[in-house]
């Protein structure tokens, strides 16, 4: 059962405002770093006020891009005004001490690649005035402070951060009376106040949960469909609809504020739940328009890996300019609130897995800290200024290829400068088959080395004189434990980028097939390129994935009993594979090839490539009792592996494709010169 948890955060409405207003900005709060002001300035009644918001602003009408050309690397520069203490005529501070969150914004900018200490070379100006919580501001005097800034210029090219726009009834102001042409990075925008392509909609960060660490569960069984915690300012009509839905659906958990008014607990009658941990037990979390505090519910849902169901017709989602929220959230019209359970229960399980994966990606990339929020805001503005160097939409919305230069294990996925491939053969004690395979693969011209992974700790490998005499180096590695994952260890003896993984019973491949497979891998070095193929299917009867070994036109899996792949994936399998997958493989002595398929396809988003038409790969000399795949439980376990691995990835990364690579002329029977008929010895179906 899947849980739908609606989190509107009722306690949050008043409690969080008080938290921001009193705790964060308290001069007595020891967690707030003291900030030395360089000077004091008195603001008098004679100081002018900035103009109200110019709602006609577009990026190319109110933003001066000609101030942004000082770098040759397509990057904006940001100048932070010197911290200054502003006083009114009576000597009373106009600006309070900075909140920890705003200090983190300033620190992030000053440590970033965008920062400049030279205002004459600045593209963007950031006032060192904490505007995050509008409830703490003396609006008129703060406006005078902004207008007094030496480079204010009606707010042109100035960036203001404002997360909490105020409380009822005036929360719609969002600094409208004082921000003029300044770009507002604001939380809680409505479509009426948001200047599309000019302002930046940012999330409301929840400082109450800054020290809470959640590990969203990967499974769905036993999870509630929907959970909601009532929200401050929620209209009574919405509450009536929600109570009706809760009465009709046991999978809908509607929580309320507890009498103790503790933010970290929620109640349903006499039942008490720990918050936000209860969100981890929900598949969906409801975020309803009631006040702009709904964005904090969005923050908490993303943190817990819960799919947000947003019921707010005019609500501008954070970073919606670049993030495709259809991948991670469900939007429901306010008029359809009473039907919310019917709407979400129609979402397929595969789609739920995909959305939860996207939720976790968005949280980790853009929402999990003030630093992430700040850098994302600057990146969006940078992309506007330099559109030809901007991140593509897919780069914003798809998990980046983990093969980045920041990864210490990085190896560029290009064909090796060291010619050829290394054949890595996993074996236990089938000596005769192993020797025959070594002699067969040694005929391939592109072979650089043979590496035998001896997986038997009881019986030692044969002595050196017994091994086949071949023209290429032959190395034997003795493993410490009998684990299938040993075949994917990045052994130092592997000096080529290309690896041909082989089972010791795959003796039927011809030299042409091996050479052709290597040439195909050179064209697609980021793919798994191999010979035996399989398919995964969804079984409606069992509600689980099924591993299919029958011949089909479609494939989604290439078995690593005979497949080429890049050595880098051995690093990832050993160091970055989800631990529960490796444990499953080693405990069950099965599915290491499926794990590698999941790993590669999850990283690249691309299916494997099947080479040549051969379908039968059964060793003709092998007897059934000597083959792992002959076990009656083998296929059942393989299907179970597919289901387990998809749960570990919170999605189904495998891609199905109807595609196979064959040599062009290998079946041509006319008289063609031999030098044109490369790879003619390709096995048949």
C-alpha positions in Angstrom: 0.0 0.0 0.0 1.3 3.4 -0.9 0.9 6.3 1.5 -0.2 9.8 0.4 0.9 12.2 3.1 -0.4 15.8 2.8 2.0 18.1 4.5 0.6 21.6 4.8 2.5 22.3 8.0 -0.1 24.0 10.2 2.3 24.3 13.1 4.6 25.9 10.8 2.4 28.9 10.0 3.0 30.7 13.2 5.8 28.8 14.7 8.2 29.2 11.8 7.5 32.9 11.5 8.3 33.3 15.2 11.4 31.2 14.7 12.7 33.3 11.9 11.7 36.6 13.6 12.8 35.9 17.2 15.3 33.1 17.3 17.3 33.6 14.1 17.6 37.3 14.5 18.1 37.4 18.3 21.2 39.2 19.4 21.5 36.6 22.2 21.4 33.6 19.8 24.9 32.0 20.2 24.5 30.2 16.9 24.5 33.4 14.9 28.0 34.6 14.0 28.7 38.2 14.9 29.3 40.4 11.9 31.4 43.4 12.3 29.8 46.4 10.6 32.4 48.7 8.9 30.4 51.8 9.4 27.2 53.4 10.7 24.8 55.6 8.6 21.9 57.5 9.9 18.8 57.6 7.7 16.7 60.7 8.1 13.3 61.7 6.9 14.9 63.6 4.0 16.2 60.4 2.5 14.2 59.4 -0.6 12.1 56.3 -1.0 12.6 53.9 -3.9 9.9 53.6 -6.4 7.3 50.8 -6.2 7.9 47.6 -8.2 8.0 48.2 -11.9 5.7 45.3 -13.0 6.5 45.9 -16.7 10.1 44.8 -16.2 11.5 42.3 -18.7 15.0 41.1 -18.6 16.1 43.1 -21.6 14.2 46.2 -20.6 15.2 46.6 -16.9 18.4 44.7 -16.6 21.6 46.3 -18.0 23.5 43.4 -19.6 26.2 45.8 -20.7 27.6 45.8 -17.2 28.2 42.0 -17.5 30.9 41.8 -20.1 34.0 42.0 -17.9 34.7 38.3 -18.0 35.7 36.3 -21.0 34.3 33.1 -19.6 30.6 33.8 -19.9 30.2 34.5 -16.2 28.4 37.2 -14.3 30.2 39.1 -11.4 28.5 39.9 -8.1 29.5 42.6 -5.8 28.4 42.6 -2.1 27.9 46.0 -0.5 30.0 46.6 2.6 28.1 45.6 5.8 26.7 48.8 7.3 24.7 49.5 10.4 21.8 51.8 9.6 20.1 53.9 12.3 17.1 56.2 12.3 17.2 59.8 13.7 16.7 58.5 17.2 19.6 56.1 17.0 17.4 53.0 16.8 18.7 50.3 14.4 16.7 50.1 11.2 18.3 46.8 10.2 18.5 44.0 12.8 21.5 41.6 13.1 21.7 39.2 10.2 20.0 35.9 10.3 22.2 32.8 9.9 20.5 32.1 6.6 21.4 35.5 5.1 25.0 35.2 6.4 25.1 31.9 4.5 23.9 33.6 1.4 26.6 36.3 1.6 29.3 33.7 2.4 28.2 31.5 -0.5 28.4 34.4 -2.9 31.8 35.6 -1.6 33.2 32.1 -1.9 31.8 31.5 -5.4 33.2 31.9 -8.9 30.8 34.9 -9.4 32.2 37.2 -6.7 34.1 40.4 -7.4 35.4 42.9 -4.9 35.5 45.6 -7.6 32.1 47.4 -7.9 33.2 48.9 -11.2 33.4 45.4 -12.7 30.2 44.1 -11.2 27.3 42.8 -13.2 25.1 42.3 -10.2 24.9 44.1 -6.8 23.8 42.3 -3.6 22.9 44.6 -0.6 24.2 43.3 2.6 20.8 43.9 4.2 18.8 41.0 5.5 15.4 41.1 3.8 14.6 37.4 4.1 11.8 37.9 6.6 9.6 40.8 5.7 8.0 40.6 9.2 11.2 41.9 10.7 11.5 44.9 8.4 10.6 48.5 8.9 9.4 48.8 5.3 9.7 52.6 4.8 13.1 53.0 6.5 14.4 49.8 4.7 13.3 51.4 1.4 15.2 54.5 2.3 18.3 52.4 3.1 18.1 50.7 -0.3 17.6 54.0 -2.2 20.7 55.4 -0.4 23.0 52.7 -1.8 25.6 54.4 -4.0 24.8 52.3 -7.0 21.1 51.7 -6.5 20.0 53.5 -9.8 16.3 52.6 -9.3 17.3 49.0 -8.4 18.8 48.2 -11.8 21.0 45.1 -11.6 20.4 44.7 -7.9 19.4 41.3 -6.4 17.2 41.1 -3.3 16.5 37.8 -1.4 13.2 37.6 0.4 11.9 34.2 1.6 9.1 35.2 4.0 7.0 37.9 2.3 4.9 38.7 5.4 1.9 37.4 7.2 -1.8 37.9 6.7 -3.3 40.2 5.6 -0.4 42.0 3.9 1.8 39.1 2.7 1.1 40.0 -0.9 3.4 43.0 -0.7 6.7 41.0 -1.2 8.7 44.2 -0.9 6.6 45.6 -3.8 6.6 49.1 -2.3 10.4 49.4 -2.3 12.1 47.2 -4.8 11.6 49.2 -8.0 13.6 47.5 -10.8 15.6 45.2 -8.5 15.5 41.4 -9.3 13.6 39.7 -6.5 14.7 36.2 -5.5 11.5 35.5 -3.6 9.6 32.7 -1.9 5.9 32.3 -2.3 5.3 34.1 -5.6 1.9 34.0 -7.1 1.5 34.3 -10.9 0.2 37.8 -10.4 3.2 39.2 -8.6 5.9 37.2 -10.5 7.7 38.9 -13.3 8.5 35.9 -15.5 12.0 35.8 -16.8 13.0 38.6 -14.4 12.4 37.6 -10.8 13.5 34.2 -9.5 11.1 32.0 -7.6 13.1 30.4 -4.8 12.1 27.9 -2.1 11.4 28.8 1.5 14.1 27.2 3.5 13.0 25.6 6.8 15.6 26.5 9.4 13.8 24.4 12.0 14.9 21.2 10.3 18.5 22.3 9.5 19.9 19.5 11.8 17.5 16.8 10.8 18.9 14.1 8.5 16.5 11.9 6.7 17.1 8.9 4.5 14.1 8.5 2.3 13.0 4.8 2.0 13.4 3.2 -1.3 10.5 0.8 -1.0 6.8 1.5 -1.6 5.2 -1.5 0.1 3.5 -0.5 3.3 3.7 3.2 2.6 0.7 5.4 2.9 -0.6 7.0 -0.3 -1.1 10.5 1.1 -0.2 12.5 4.2 -1.0 16.0 5.2 -0.3 18.2 8.2 -2.7 21.0 8.5 -1.5 24.5 7.5 -1.8 27.8 9.1 -4.2 30.0 7.3 -5.9 27.1 5.4 -9.4 28.0 4.3 -12.2 26.3 6.2 -13.7 25.0 2.9 -10.4 23.2 2.1 -10.4 21.6 5.6 -13.9 20.3 5.1 -12.9 18.7 1.8 -9.8 17.2 3.4 -11.7 15.7 6.3 -14.2 14.2 3.9 -11.4 12.6 1.9 -9.8 11.3 5.1 -13.1 9.7 6.1 -13.4 7.9 2.7 -9.8 6.8 2.3 -7.8 4.9 4.9 -4.6 5.6 2.9 -5.0 9.3 3.6 -3.4 10.4 6.9 -4.6 13.9 7.9 -2.6 15.3 10.8 -3.2 18.4 12.9 -1.3 20.6 15.3 -0.8 19.0 18.7 -1.9 20.9 21.8 1.8 21.2 22.9 2.5 23.3 19.8 5.8 21.5 19.3 6.9 21.8 15.7 8.5 18.3 15.6 5.3 16.4 16.4 1.9 16.0 14.7 -1.4 14.6 16.0 -4.4 12.7 14.7 -6.7 12.5 17.7 -4.7 10.7 20.4 -2.2 9.4 17.9 1.1 11.3 17.9 3.6 11.3 15.0 7.2 12.5 14.8 7.7 15.2 12.2 9.2 15.4 9.6 10.1 11.7 9.9 6.5 10.6 9.2 6.9 12.2 5.8 9.2 9.3 4.9 6.3 6.9 5.2 4.3 8.7 2.6 4.4 8.4 -1.1 2.6 11.8 -1.7 2.5 14.9 0.4 -0.1 17.5 0.0 0.9 21.2 -0.4 -2.2 23.5 -0.4 -2.5 27.2 -1.0 -3.4 28.8 2.4 -0.6 31.2 2.8 2.9 31.4 1.4 4.0 29.2 4.2 2.9 26.3 1.9 6.4 26.5 0.4 7.8 25.2 3.7 5.6 22.2 3.3 7.2 21.8 -0.1 10.7 22.0 1.4 9.9 19.3 4.0 8.3 17.0 1.4 11.3 17.2 -0.9 13.6 16.6 2.1 11.7 13.4 2.9 11.6 12.1 -0.7 7.9 12.5 -0.8 6.2 13.5 -4.0 4.5 16.9 -3.6 0.8 17.2 -4.6 0.4 21.0 -5.1 -3.1 22.3 -4.8 -2.6 26.0 -5.5 -3.7 27.4 -8.9 -1.6 30.5 -8.9 1.4 29.2 -7.0 4.8 29.7 -8.8 7.0 26.6 -8.1 10.6 27.3 -7.0 13.1 27.6 -9.9 10.2 26.8 -12.3 12.1 28.7 -15.0 14.5 25.8 -15.3 13.0 22.8 -13.4 10.4 20.7 -15.0 8.1 20.1 -12.1 5.9 17.7 -14.0 8.7 15.1 -13.4 8.6 15.5 -9.6 5.2 16.9 -8.5 1.5 16.6 -9.2 -0.5 19.7 -9.7 -4.2 19.5 -8.8 -6.7 22.3 -9.4 -8.2 23.7 -6.2 -11.7 22.8 -7.3 -10.6 19.2 -7.6 -9.3 18.9 -4.0 -12.1 16.5 -3.0 -11.0 14.1 -5.8 -7.3 14.2 -5.0 -7.1 10.5 -4.0 -8.7 9.4 -7.2 -6.3 11.5 -9.2 -3.1 10.1 -7.6 -4.2 6.5 -7.4 -4.2 6.5 -11.3 -0.5 7.2 -11.4 1.4 4.1 -12.4 4.0 2.5 -10.1 6.7 3.0 -12.7 5.8 6.7 -12.8 5.9 6.9 -9.0 9.4 5.4 -9.0 10.5 8.0 -11.6 9.0 10.9 -9.7 10.5 9.9 -6.4 13.9 9.7 -8.0 13.4 13.2 -9.5 12.3 14.5 -6.1 15.6 13.3 -4.5 17.6 14.7 -7.4 16.0 18.2 -7.0 16.4 18.1 -3.2 20.1 17.2 -3.4 20.9 19.6 -6.2 18.9 22.7 -5.6 17.1 22.7 -2.2 19.0 21.1 0.6 20.9 24.2 1.9 21.0 28.0 1.6 24.2 27.5 -0.4 22.4 25.3 -3.0 19.5 27.8 -3.2 21.9 30.8 -3.6 24.1 29.1 -6.3 21.1 28.0 -8.2 19.7 31.5 -8.2 23.0 32.9 -9.5 23.2 30.2 -12.2 19.7 31.1 -13.5 20.6 34.8 -13.7 23.9 33.9 -15.4 22.1 31.8 -18.0 19.9 34.8 -18.8 22.9 37.1 -19.3 24.8 34.5 -21.4 22.1 32.4 -23.1 24.5 30.8 -25.6 26.5 29.3 -22.8 23.5 28.4 -20.6 22.8 25.0 -19.2 20.4 23.0 -21.3 17.0 22.1 -19.9 18.0 18.5 -19.6 21.1 19.4 -17.7 18.9 21.1 -15.1 16.5 18.2 -14.8 18.5 15.0 -15.2 21.0 13.7 -12.7 24.4 14.6 -14.0 26.7 12.0 -15.4 28.7 10.9 -12.4 31.7 10.8 -14.6 32.7 14.4 -14.0 36.1 15.9 -13.5 35.2 16.4 -9.8 35.1 12.6 -9.3 38.6 11.4 -8.2 37.9 8.2 -10.1 37.2 10.0 -13.4 38.4 8.4 -16.6 37.2 10.0 -19.9 34.9 7.6 -21.7 36.8 7.6 -25.0 38.6 4.7 -26.7 41.8 3.9 -25.0 45.1 5.4 -26.2 46.5 2.0 -25.3 45.3 -0.1 -28.2 43.1 -3.1 -27.7 41.1 -4.6 -24.9 41.6 -6.7 -21.8 39.7 -10.0 -21.6 38.6 -10.6 -18.0 37.5 -14.2 -17.5 35.8 -15.2 -14.3 36.3 -18.9 -13.5 36.1 -21.3 -10.6 37.5 -24.7 -11.6 36.4 -25.6 -15.1 40.0 -25.8 -16.3 39.4 -27.4 -19.7 36.8 -24.9 -20.8 38.9 -22.0 -19.5 41.9 -23.1 -21.4 39.9 -23.5 -24.6 38.4 -20.0 -24.1 41.8 -18.4 -23.6 43.1 -20.0 -26.8 40.0 -18.8 -28.7 40.1 -15.2 -27.5 43.8 -15.0 -28.0 43.2 -15.1 -31.8 41.6 -11.7 -31.7 44.1 -9.1 -33.1 42.9 -6.4 -30.7 43.5 -8.4 -27.6 46.0 -6.7 -25.3 45.9 -9.0 -22.3 44.0 -11.9 -20.7 43.2 -11.6 -17.0 41.8 -14.7 -15.3 39.9 -14.0 -12.1 40.3 -17.3 -10.1 37.3 -17.3 -7.8 38.1 -20.6 -6.0 39.7 -20.3 -2.6 39.8 -24.0 -1.9 41.5 -25.2 -5.1 44.5 -23.2 -6.3 44.9 -22.2 -10.0 47.0 -24.6 -12.2 50.8 -24.2 -12.1 52.2 -21.9 -14.8 53.5 -24.6 -17.2 49.9 -25.9 -17.6 48.5 -22.7 -19.0 48.0 -22.2 -22.7 50.9 -20.6 -24.6 49.6 -17.5 -26.3 51.2 -14.4 -27.9 49.6 -11.9 -25.4 50.2 -11.4 -21.7 48.3 -13.8 -19.4 47.8 -12.9 -15.8 45.9 -14.8 -13.0 44.4 -13.1 -10.0 43.5 -15.2 -6.9 40.5 -13.7 -5.1 40.1 -13.8 -1.3 36.3 -14.7 -1.4 34.1 -16.4 -3.9 32.0 -13.4 -5.0 30.5 -12.7 -8.4 31.4 -9.0 -7.9 35.0 -9.9 -8.2 34.7 -9.9 -12.0 34.1 -6.2 -11.9 36.9 -5.1 -9.7 39.2 -2.5 -11.3 42.4 -4.6 -11.1 45.7 -2.8 -11.6 46.5 -5.4 -14.2 43.9 -3.9 -16.5 45.7 -1.2 -18.5 43.2 -0.6 -21.3 39.9 1.3 -21.0 38.1 -1.5 -22.9 37.2 -4.7 -21.0 35.8 -7.8 -22.5 34.0 -9.6 -19.7 33.7 -13.3 -20.3 32.3 -16.4 -18.5 34.6 -19.4 -18.8 31.9 -21.3 -20.7 31.4 -18.8 -23.6 33.6 -20.7 -26.0 31.5 -20.4 -29.1 32.3 -16.8 -30.0 34.3 -16.5 -33.2 37.3 -14.2 -33.7 35.3 -12.0 -36.1 32.5 -11.7 -33.5 35.0 -10.5 -30.9 36.7 -8.1 -33.2 33.4 -6.7 -34.4 32.1 -6.3 -30.9 35.3 -4.3 -30.0 34.9 -2.0 -33.0 31.3 -1.3 -32.0 32.4 -0.5 -28.5 34.9 2.0 -29.9 32.0 3.8 -31.5 30.0 3.7 -28.3 32.5 3.6 -25.4 29.9 4.7 -22.8 27.6 1.7 -23.5 27.5 -1.9 -22.6 28.2 -3.7 -25.9 27.7 -7.4 -26.0 26.2 -10.6 -27.4 23.7 -12.4 -25.2 20.6 -10.1 -24.7 17.6 -10.2 -22.4 14.5 -8.1 -21.6 12.7 -6.9 -18.5 8.9 -6.7 -18.5 6.2 -5.5 -16.1 4.0 -8.3 -14.8 0.5 -7.0 -14.1 -0.5 -10.2 -12.3 2.2 -10.0 -9.7 2.8 -6.3 -9.7 6.5 -6.9 -10.1 9.2 -6.8 -12.8 9.9 -9.9 -14.7 13.2 -11.1 -16.3 12.5 -12.6 -19.8 15.1 -14.8 -21.5 12.9 -15.8 -24.6 13.9 -14.4 -27.9 12.2 -11.0 -28.6 12.7 -8.1 -31.0 13.3 -5.8 -28.0 16.2 -5.9 -25.5 17.0 -4.0 -22.4 19.8 -6.1 -20.9 23.1 -7.4 -22.3 24.7 -10.1 -20.2 28.2 -9.6 -19.1 29.1 -13.2 -19.8 30.3 -11.8 -23.1 30.3 -8.0 -23.2 32.5 -5.0 -23.7 32.4 -2.1 -21.3 34.6 0.8 -20.1 37.0 0.2 -17.2 35.5 3.2 -15.4 32.3 1.3 -14.7 34.4 -1.2 -12.7 35.4 1.7 -10.5 31.7 2.7 -10.1 30.5 -0.8 -9.5 33.2 -1.3 -6.8 32.9 2.2 -5.1 29.5 3.7 -6.0 27.1 0.9 -6.4 24.3 1.0 -3.8 25.5 -1.3 -1.0 22.3 -3.3 -0.9 22.7 -4.4 -4.5 26.2 -5.6 -4.1 25.2 -7.5 -0.9 22.3 -9.1 -2.7 24.5 -10.2 -5.6 27.2 -11.7 -3.4 24.7 -13.4 -1.0 22.6 -15.0 -3.8 25.6 -15.6 -6.2 23.4 -14.2 -9.0 22.5 -11.0 -11.0 25.9 -9.3 -11.0 25.4 -8.8 -14.8 22.0 -7.2 -14.1 23.5 -4.9 -11.5 26.1 -3.7 -14.1 23.3 -3.1 -16.6 21.4 -1.0 -14.0 24.5 0.9 -13.2 25.5 1.9 -16.7 22.0 2.7 -18.0 21.2 4.7 -14.8 24.3 6.9 -15.5 24.0 7.3 -19.2 20.3 7.0 -19.8 21.1 4.9 -22.8 20.2 1.2 -23.5 22.9 -1.4 -24.1 23.9 -2.5 -27.6 23.5 -6.1 -28.8 26.0 -7.1 -31.4 25.5 -9.8 -34.1 22.4 -12.1 -34.4 23.6 -15.1 -32.3 21.0 -16.0 -29.6 22.3 -19.3 -28.3 25.2 -19.1 -25.9 24.9 -22.4 -24.1 28.2 -24.2 -23.8 27.8 -27.4 -25.8 30.3 -29.3 -23.7 28.8 -28.2 -20.4 26.4 -30.5 -18.5 23.3 -29.0 -16.9 24.3 -29.9 -13.3 27.5 -27.8 -13.8 25.7 -24.7 -14.8 24.4 -22.0 -12.4 21.6 -21.1 -14.9 20.3 -24.6 -14.8 19.1 -24.2 -11.3 15.3 -24.1 -11.2 15.3 -21.1 -9.0 17.5 -19.1 -11.3 14.8 -17.4 -13.3 12.8 -16.6 -10.3 15.8 -15.0 -8.6 16.6 -13.1 -11.8 13.1 -11.6 -11.8 13.4 -10.8 -8.1 16.7 -9.1 -8.8 15.1 -6.8 -11.4 12.5 -5.8 -8.9 14.9 -5.3 -6.0 17.4 -3.2 -8.0 14.6 -0.9 -9.3 13.6 -0.3 -5.7 17.2 0.5 -4.8 17.3 3.1 -7.6 13.7 4.3 -6.8 13.0 4.0 -10.5 13.4 1.6 -13.4 16.5 2.9 -15.2 16.6 0.0 -17.8 15.8 1.2 -21.3 14.1 -1.0 -23.9 15.2 -0.8 -27.5 14.7 -2.7 -30.8 18.2 -2.3 -32.1 21.1 -4.6 -33.1 24.4 -4.0 -34.8 25.6 -6.4 -37.5 28.4 -6.1 -40.1 27.0 -4.8 -43.3 28.3 -7.4 -45.7 28.7 -10.6 -43.6 25.7 -12.3 -45.2 26.4 -11.2 -48.8 27.0 -14.3 -51.0 28.1 -12.6 -54.2 31.7 -12.6 -55.2 33.1 -9.7 -53.2 36.9 -9.2 -52.6 37.9 -10.7 -49.3 39.4 -7.4 -48.1 35.9 -5.9 -48.3 34.2 -8.7 -46.5 35.4 -8.0 -42.9 33.8 -9.9 -40.1 32.3 -12.6 -42.4 32.5 -15.3 -39.7 29.5 -14.2 -37.6 27.5 -16.8 -35.9 23.9 -17.4 -37.0 20.7 -17.3 -35.0 
